[in-house]
Amino acid sequence: MFEANLLDGQVAVITGGGTGIGLAIAKRLGALGARIAIASRNTDNLERGSNALREVGIDALAVQLDVRNPEQVDEMVLRTVKHFGGLDILVNNAAGNFICRAEDLSPNGWNAVIGIVLNGSFYCSRAVGQYMIARKRGGSIVSVLANYVWTGSPGTIHSAAAKAGVMSMTQTLAVEWAPHGIRVNAVAPGPIEASPGAAKQLWNSPDAVARITALIPGHKWGTPDQVADAVTFLVAPQTSFISGEILTIDGGSWINRGTFCFVP
């Protein structure tokens, strides 16, 4: 689908890059020539992710990072630039989510998800953006949202609010940073066959899986590799005139949530 040397010479940081969608993105960008740094607060995920990348010939820089800590984020940028000599791509993929009714959601639960998804995406974008502006060579930022940013999603008020905030941030930064040659976009996945950890938190029963599958017009879930392809499309040099865009990857699921829900 993409030329083998599409991203030669570029450096990409993927937060939450040790597992699931983040790891798939790291593999795809690395296979196309980018030098890869993966960041996670979980050392086990970092080790497994680094090993998985090494198995496919990608020697990644692993950075332990809590995106909620702006000082750690700044240090991650410094380490990446020192290690590789630059930084061209940021993928904001670190996330937190769990099912909980709004009336039962504790302030700590709310703040945990808002802190990782919204604050963390801003801290990372800000630190990387400052570097790119000072360097004067442009760059690309892509955030991983969800297909309910436009509609909300019962049971995930914390995640829906946080990701909607990141969507607005994406569009705002796309305008503010365009004069610096920095493109800012996002992908909004729907039902994706992700890591076991995500599955346990969000669809932990056959009934839940069946109900979600019924909302997908093609009755088929997406894959992390398909999300990785979408991210690659957005950071590719050939799409340099795309910025402020939200690319939905859900097989038409969110469109199928209207009053007259149609199940083919």
Legacy VTK file of the C-alpha trace (Angstrom):
# vtk DataFile Version 3.0
C-alpha trace
ASCII
DATASET POLYDATA
POINTS 264 float
0.000 0.000 0.000
2.816 2.422 0.884
6.305 2.794 -0.568
8.897 0.995 1.550
10.983 4.136 2.113
8.025 6.495 2.605
9.230 7.803 5.988
12.992 7.412 5.633
14.879 9.847 7.822
11.893 10.749 9.994
11.568 10.168 13.737
8.235 9.194 15.278
7.119 9.073 18.913
4.087 6.928 19.760
2.647 7.244 23.262
1.031 4.063 24.529
3.206 2.410 21.903
3.902 -0.849 23.699
0.598 -2.621 23.046
-2.470 -2.786 20.815
-3.104 0.058 18.388
-0.002 1.974 19.483
2.273 -0.989 18.797
0.659 -1.543 15.389
1.319 2.100 14.520
4.930 1.817 15.683
5.438 -1.285 13.540
3.899 0.312 10.461
5.813 3.592 10.675
9.029 1.733 11.463
8.559 -0.630 8.513
8.315 2.423 6.269
11.646 3.788 7.398
10.860 5.950 10.416
12.990 5.670 13.524
10.714 4.863 16.429
10.370 5.866 20.057
7.604 4.247 22.099
6.454 5.678 25.406
4.443 4.091 28.193
4.203 4.369 31.966
4.092 0.554 32.181
7.595 -0.931 32.024
6.286 -4.405 31.168
4.412 -3.007 28.167
7.534 -1.134 27.095
9.631 -4.294 27.283
7.096 -6.400 25.384
6.630 -3.682 22.788
10.368 -3.225 22.303
10.810 -6.972 21.872
7.960 -7.145 19.365
9.490 -4.314 17.355
12.940 -5.873 17.517
11.511 -9.105 16.100
10.528 -7.232 12.936
13.840 -5.413 12.674
12.949 -2.140 14.432
15.304 -1.027 17.186
13.057 1.398 19.086
13.863 3.810 21.873
11.706 2.935 24.900
10.794 5.794 27.222
8.956 5.292 30.499
6.515 8.180 30.622
3.382 9.286 32.420
1.820 11.713 29.948
0.032 13.416 32.848
3.385 14.748 34.019
4.530 17.683 31.837
8.094 17.506 33.155
8.351 13.859 32.076
6.894 14.790 28.688
9.530 17.500 28.192
12.233 14.995 29.139
10.844 12.473 26.644
11.196 15.021 23.832
14.763 15.846 24.889
15.707 12.153 25.067
14.216 11.418 21.662
15.935 14.347 19.980
19.248 13.509 21.629
18.989 9.831 20.642
17.845 10.278 17.036
18.858 13.847 16.233
15.315 15.057 15.599
11.581 14.499 15.958
9.116 14.693 13.065
5.978 12.773 14.050
3.977 12.524 17.261
1.147 10.030 17.721
-0.970 10.737 20.816
-2.252 7.249 21.538
-1.981 6.910 25.329
-5.479 6.460 26.743
-7.530 5.238 29.657
-11.127 4.044 29.638
-13.592 1.860 31.510
-17.340 1.452 31.603
-19.096 3.370 34.371
-22.387 5.229 34.721
-21.915 8.960 35.202
-23.614 8.957 38.620
-21.242 6.238 39.820
-18.057 7.788 38.435
-15.732 9.036 41.171
-13.757 12.284 40.842
-10.588 10.165 40.790
-11.929 8.065 37.913
-12.911 11.191 35.986
-9.562 12.892 36.596
-7.567 9.793 35.673
-9.067 9.580 32.181
-9.146 13.342 31.592
-5.540 13.511 32.761
-4.278 10.822 30.396
-6.357 11.554 27.307
-6.916 15.320 27.294
-4.132 16.742 29.441
-1.600 14.185 28.257
-2.350 14.837 24.589
-1.941 18.570 25.178
1.297 18.210 27.133
2.797 15.994 24.424
1.540 18.165 21.567
2.789 21.317 23.276
6.276 19.942 23.962
6.677 18.478 20.479
5.128 21.563 18.880
7.573 23.853 20.674
10.458 21.752 19.363
9.092 21.733 15.796
8.457 25.485 15.824
11.998 26.191 17.026
13.487 23.781 14.469
11.549 25.411 11.586
11.144 22.221 9.576
7.501 21.409 10.271
6.144 18.052 11.339
3.001 16.029 11.878
0.868 15.242 14.926
-1.898 12.622 14.940
-4.140 11.875 17.931
-6.132 8.677 18.380
-9.738 9.516 19.295
-12.870 7.339 19.118
-15.889 7.306 16.848
-18.132 8.637 19.621
-16.466 12.071 19.804
-19.451 13.530 17.891
-22.190 11.597 19.655
-21.047 10.854 23.193
-21.256 7.315 24.485
-23.253 6.126 27.518
-20.994 4.562 30.114
-17.883 6.436 29.005
-18.623 10.063 29.848
-15.016 10.592 30.969
-13.522 9.234 27.760
-16.121 10.873 25.497
-15.541 14.284 27.069
-11.763 13.908 26.982
-11.604 12.743 23.375
-14.020 15.464 22.260
-11.611 17.918 23.876
-8.712 16.409 21.936
-10.744 16.723 18.728
-11.213 20.446 19.379
-7.541 20.750 20.267
-6.626 19.037 16.990
-8.634 21.500 14.936
-7.365 24.503 16.900
-3.703 23.538 16.628
-4.100 22.765 12.927
-4.864 26.460 12.386
-2.440 27.923 14.929
0.535 25.860 13.804
-0.068 25.809 10.051
2.295 28.785 9.535
5.039 26.638 11.071
4.435 23.753 8.660
2.999 21.541 11.393
0.009 19.423 10.408
-2.355 18.241 13.154
-4.917 15.509 12.470
-6.674 12.658 14.254
-8.119 9.218 13.659
-11.353 8.071 15.288
-11.493 4.266 15.492
-14.688 2.380 16.221
-14.847 -1.304 17.246
-11.272 -2.554 16.919
-9.871 -5.960 17.792
-7.452 -4.400 20.255
-5.387 -5.683 23.159
-6.816 -8.054 25.816
-6.595 -5.234 28.362
-8.916 -3.006 26.351
-11.294 -5.870 25.698
-11.544 -6.665 29.390
-12.417 -3.051 30.221
-14.869 -2.317 27.412
-16.475 -5.491 26.031
-15.987 -8.279 28.530
-18.888 -10.558 27.593
-20.187 -12.351 24.482
-23.398 -10.304 24.752
-21.460 -7.032 24.648
-19.491 -8.194 21.618
-22.695 -9.266 19.844
-24.410 -5.930 20.495
-21.429 -3.971 19.208
-21.069 -6.206 16.155
-24.739 -5.664 15.280
-24.097 -1.907 14.984
-21.362 -2.395 12.394
-23.022 -2.429 8.957
-20.555 -5.036 7.689
-20.707 -7.023 10.976
-16.913 -7.105 11.056
-14.570 -5.448 13.559
-11.553 -3.439 12.484
-7.946 -4.266 13.259
-5.066 -2.276 14.778
-3.273 -2.557 11.436
-6.112 -0.690 9.729
-5.780 2.140 12.243
-2.017 2.130 11.617
-2.645 2.478 7.878
-4.871 5.497 8.499
-2.227 7.158 10.678
0.382 6.469 7.988
-1.846 8.118 5.390
-2.130 11.247 7.530
1.613 11.597 8.186
2.696 10.759 4.628
4.340 13.536 2.586
1.738 12.998 -0.140
-1.047 14.238 2.167
0.728 17.432 3.165
-2.379 19.554 2.427
-4.523 17.679 4.971
-4.707 19.257 8.410
-7.410 19.601 11.055
-9.072 16.431 9.759
-10.664 13.613 11.788
-10.526 10.323 9.878
-13.130 7.842 11.119
-12.263 4.131 11.002
-15.368 2.237 12.075
-16.965 0.577 9.056
-19.850 3.058 9.168
-20.792 2.247 12.770
-21.398 5.755 14.052
-23.637 6.571 11.084
-25.726 3.516 11.992
-26.775 5.015 15.355
-29.670 7.102 14.107
-33.310 6.949 15.193
-34.068 4.350 12.524
-31.112 2.065 13.110
-30.760 -0.252 10.118
-29.185 -3.656 10.600
-28.555 -5.273 7.168
LINES 1 265
264 0 1 2 3 4 5 6 7 8 9 10 11 12 13 14 15 16 17 18 19 20 21 22 23 24 25 26 27 28 29 30 31 32 33 34 35 36 37 38 39 40 41 42 43 44 45 46 47 48 49 50 51 52 53 54 55 56 57 58 59 60 61 62 63 64 65 66 67 68 69 70 71 72 73 74 75 76 77 78 79 80 81 82 83 84 85 86 87 88 89 90 91 92 93 94 95 96 97 98 99 100 101 102 103 104 105 106 107 108 109 110 111 112 113 114 115 116 117 118 119 120 121 122 123 124 125 126 127 128 129 130 131 132 133 134 135 136 137 138 139 140 141 142 143 144 145 146 147 148 149 150 151 152 153 154 155 156 157 158 159 160 161 162 163 164 165 166 167 168 169 170 171 172 173 174 175 176 177 178 179 180 181 182 183 184 185 186 187 188 189 190 191 192 193 194 195 196 197 198 199 200 201 202 203 204 205 206 207 208 209 210 211 212 213 214 215 216 217 218 219 220 221 222 223 224 225 226 227 228 229 230 231 232 233 234 235 236 237 238 239 240 241 242 243 244 245 246 247 248 249 250 251 252 253 254 255 256 257 258 259 260 261 262 263
